[in-house]
Amino acid sequence: MFEVKEIDAAGLKEMLDNAEKDGKKIRLLDVRSQAEYAQGIIEGGEFVPLHTLPLKMNELNKDDINVFYCRSGARSAQACMYVAQNAGIEGLNLRGGIIAWYQSGFDIVRPESIQAQM
């Protein structure tokens, strides 16, 4: 069994704030449903519903920091395990999901266009 590495909302916010100066590329992968995604995202979040992940794995890069999130952290933990097992890519799970992000006082934005993300 693969261990899921997690990051909390404050740790992710700090990582995002320092990414440019640290020279790191961080991908925020939102594995929620289309309806959930339309309600709001973490700025920069990419729409990758969990059920489409097998088709999108070839778009992931091992050199990027791939952070998966969902509503509460359960589906994104599944996504982390799946990419580790099937592609050898380590993902970070946002502990508590977008709920924890919001409860920590961080912004949620409306996605520009769901269709453009698909």
LUMMI-904386 format. One record per atom (N, C-alpha, C): residue in one letter; x negated, y, z negated. Coordinates in pm, whole numbers, padded with zeros to 5 digits, always signed. Example, Ala and Ser with C-alpha at 12.3 -4.5 7.8 and 13.67 -1.06 7.14 Angstrom:
a-01319-00569-00780
a-01230-00450-00780
a-01320-00330-00780
s-01285-00225-00708
s-01367-00106-00714
s-01290+00003-00787
//
This chain:
m-00084-00118+00000
m+00000+00000+00000
m-00089+00124+00000
f-00049+00224+00074
f-00123+00348+00083
f-00076+00445-00025
e-00170+00515-00084
e-00137+00616-00183
e-00104+00747-00111
v+00001+00813-00155
v+00041+00940-00096
v-00025+01052-00175
k-00102+01134-00106
k-00162+01250-00171
k-00060+01362-00169
e-00050+01432-00279
e+00050+01538-00290
e-00015+01672-00323
i+00059+01777-00291
i+00020+01912-00326
i+00145+01981-00379
d+00128+02063-00482
d+00244+02136-00532
d+00260+02267-00456
a+00371+02336-00479
a+00402+02457-00404
a+00294+02564-00422
a+00247+02584-00543
a+00145+02686-00568
a+00015+02651-00496
g-00021+02524-00497
g-00142+02480-00428
g-00131+02499-00278
l-00013+02470-00222
l+00008+02490-00079
l+00003+02637-00044
k+00065+02722-00124
k+00064+02867-00098
k-00080+02918-00098
e-00158+02876-00194
e-00299+02917-00201
e-00375+02867-00078
m-00351+02743-00040
m-00417+02686+00077
m-00382+02764+00203
l-00253+02798+00219
l-00209+02874+00336
l-00271+03015+00337
d-00275+03077+00220
d-00332+03212+00210
d-00481+03215+00243
n-00552+03105+00215
n-00696+03100+00235
n-00740+03025+00360
a-00644+02975+00437
a-00677+02890+00552
a-00766+02959+00653
e-00736+03083+00684
e-00814+03152+00787
e-00958+03172+00743
k-00978+03218+00622
k-01116+03241+00577
k-01191+03109+00553
d-01116+03004+00521
d-01179+02872+00501
d-01200+02799+00634
g-01144+02853+00742
g-01159+02790+00873
g-01083+02660+00887
k-00972+02646+00816
k-00894+02523+00820
k-00765+02544+00898
k-00728+02444+00976
k-00599+02447+01045
k-00501+02363+00965
i-00396+02428+00921
i-00293+02360+00842
i-00166+02352+00925
r-00114+02231+00939
r+00013+02210+01009
r+00118+02175+00907
l+00225+02253+00907
l+00339+02226+00820
l+00442+02150+00902
l+00467+02027+00866
l+00556+01939+00942
l+00683+01914+00862
d+00791+01971+00910
d+00922+01965+00844
d+00996+01843+00897
v+01015+01743+00812
v+01075+01617+00857
v+01225+01606+00823
r+01287+01720+00795
r+01430+01720+00763
r+01514+01709+00890
s+01645+01704+00871
s+01738+01700+00984
s+01748+01838+01049
q+01809+01841+01166
q+01826+01967+01238
q+01908+02066+01155
a+02015+02019+01092
a+02100+02106+01010
a+02021+02164+00892
e+01941+02082+00827
e+01860+02131+00715
e+01756+02232+00763
y+01692+02200+00874
y+01591+02289+00932
y+01650+02425+00964
a+01771+02427+01019
a+01837+02552+01057
a+01866+02641+00937
q+01875+02582+00818
q+01904+02659+00697
q+01785+02745+00654
g+01666+02705+00691
g+01547+02781+00655
g+01426+02691+00642
i+01309+02750+00669
i+01184+02674+00670
i+01075+02751+00595
i+00968+02682+00567
i+00846+02748+00523
i+00786+02808+00650
e+00748+02935+00645
e+00698+03002+00765
e+00588+02919+00831
g+00605+02896+00961
g+00509+02815+01036
g+00545+02668+01043
g+00653+02629+00975
g+00696+02489+00975
g+00736+02442+01114
e+00690+02322+01149
e+00722+02261+01278
e+00832+02158+01258
f+00931+02159+01344
f+01044+02067+01335
f+01005+01931+01392
v+00990+01834+01301
v+00957+01696+01339
v+01044+01604+01253
p+01172+01587+01290
p+01258+01500+01210
p+01193+01364+01187
l+01212+01311+01068
l+01146+01186+01030
l+01164+01076+01134
h+01284+01064+01190
h+01309+00955+01286
h+01233+00974+01417
t+01180+01094+01444
t+01103+01117+01567
t+00952+01103+01546
l+00911+01083+01423
l+00768+01078+01392
l+00690+00974+01474
p+00744+00854+01494
p+00668+00758+01576
p+00636+00810+01716
l+00723+00893+01771
l+00701+00948+01904
l+00605+01067+01903
k+00587+01128+01788
k+00507+01251+01777
k+00368+01228+01716
m+00340+01105+01674
m+00213+01080+01606
m+00090+01115+01690
n+00102+01097+01821
n-00013+01127+01907
n-00042+01277+01912
e+00048+01360+01861
e+00028+01505+01856
e-00041+01549+01727
l-00062+01456+01634
l-00130+01488+01509
l-00280+01475+01528
n-00353+01559+01458
n-00499+01559+01467
n-00556+01526+01329
k-00648+01432+01324
k-00710+01393+01197
k-00789+01507+01134
d-00834+01602+01215
d-00915+01712+01164
d-00830+01824+01103
d-00700+01826+01133
d-00611+01925+01073
d-00569+01877+00935
i-00523+01970+00855
i-00459+01936+00729
i-00310+01928+00760
n-00257+01807+00761
n-00117+01783+00796
n-00035+01774+00668
v+00047+01876+00645
v+00131+01882+00526
v+00275+01855+00567
f+00330+01749+00511
f+00469+01711+00540
f+00559+01761+00428
y+00676+01811+00466
y+00773+01848+00365
y+00914+01818+00413
c+01001+01800+00314
c+01143+01776+00340
c+01220+01854+00233
r+01335+01809+00199
r+01416+01880+00099
r+01358+01862-00041
s+01330+01735-00078
s+01286+01708-00216
s+01153+01636-00227
g+01097+01593-00115
g+00968+01525-00119
g+00973+01376-00090
a+01093+01317-00084
a+01103+01173-00062
a+01075+01134+00084
r+01142+01200+00179
r+01121+01167+00320
r+00981+01204+00365
s+00929+01315+00313
s+00794+01355+00352
s+00690+01258+00297
a+00716+01197+00182
a+00626+01094+00130
a+00627+00973+00224
q+00746+00938+00274
q+00755+00829+00372
q+00675+00862+00497
a+00683+00988+00541
a+00609+01031+00660
a+00459+01018+00637
c+00413+01056+00520
c+00270+01045+00487
c+00224+00899+00492
m+00304+00811+00433
m+00269+00669+00435
m+00269+00615+00577
y+00367+00655+00656
y+00379+00605+00792
y+00258+00645+00877
v+00218+00771+00873
v+00105+00813+00957
v-00026+00754+00907
a-00037+00732+00777
a-00157+00669+00723
a-00167+00524+00772
q-00058+00451+00765
q-00055+00310+00803
q-00070+00289+00953
n-00011+00378+01032
n-00003+00355+01176
n-00100+00435+01261
a-00157+00540+01204
a-00249+00622+01283
a-00378+00655+01207
g-00387+00611+01083
g-00506+00640+01004
g-00522+00788+00974
i-00411+00861+00973
i-00413+01005+00946
i-00363+01030+00804
e-00443+01104+00729
e-00402+01137+00594
e-00314+01261+00597
g-00200+01251+00536
g-00110+01365+00524
g-00095+01403+00378
l-00061+01527+00356
l-00030+01574+00221
l+00121+01589+00209
n+00175+01544+00099
n+00318+01557+00073
n+00340+01676-00018
l+00431+01767+00022
l+00467+01878-00066
l+00557+01823-00175
r+00501+01813-00296
r+00575+01758-00410
r+00697+01845-00439
g+00814+01783-00440
g+00938+01855-00468
g+00999+01920-00345
g+00930+01913-00231
g+00982+01963-00105
g+01007+02112-00103
i+01092+02152-00008
i+01123+02294+00009
i+01199+02349-00112
i+01264+02262-00187
i+01332+02305-00309
i+01227+02359-00408
a+01120+02284-00429
a+01015+02329-00521
a+00947+02456-00468
w+00930+02464-00337
w+00871+02584-00276
w+00956+02707-00310
y+01086+02695-00289
y+01179+02806-00315
y+01185+02838-00465
q+01192+02736-00548
q+01200+02757-00692
q+01072+02819-00748
s+00962+02806-00675
s+00836+02868-00716
s+00829+03015-00674
g+00933+03063-00606
g+00940+03203-00568
g+00881+03236-00433
f+00853+03134-00351
f+00794+03157-00220
f+00903+03168-00114
d+00870+03242-00008
d+00968+03274+00096
d+01007+03155+00182
i+01133+03157+00220
i+01188+03067+00321
i+01239+03156+00433
v+01207+03123+00555
v+01248+03205+00670
v+01338+03124+00762
r+01413+03195+00844
r+01495+03129+00946
r+01406+03087+01061
p+01425+02967+01113
p+01347+02928+01231
p+01391+03012+01350
e+01295+03046+01436
e+01327+03130+01552
e+01421+03059+01647
s+01390+02936+01682
s+01477+02860+01771
s+01452+02712+01751
i+01555+02643+01714
i+01540+02499+01696
i+01514+02431+01830
q+01583+02472+01933
q+01566+02408+02063
q+01422+02424+02113
a+01361+02538+02086
a+01224+02561+02131
a+01126+02468+02061
q+01162+02420+01943
q+01074+02334+01865
q+01084+02187+01907
m+01193+02152+01975
m+01218+02010+02004
m+01143+01964+02126
//
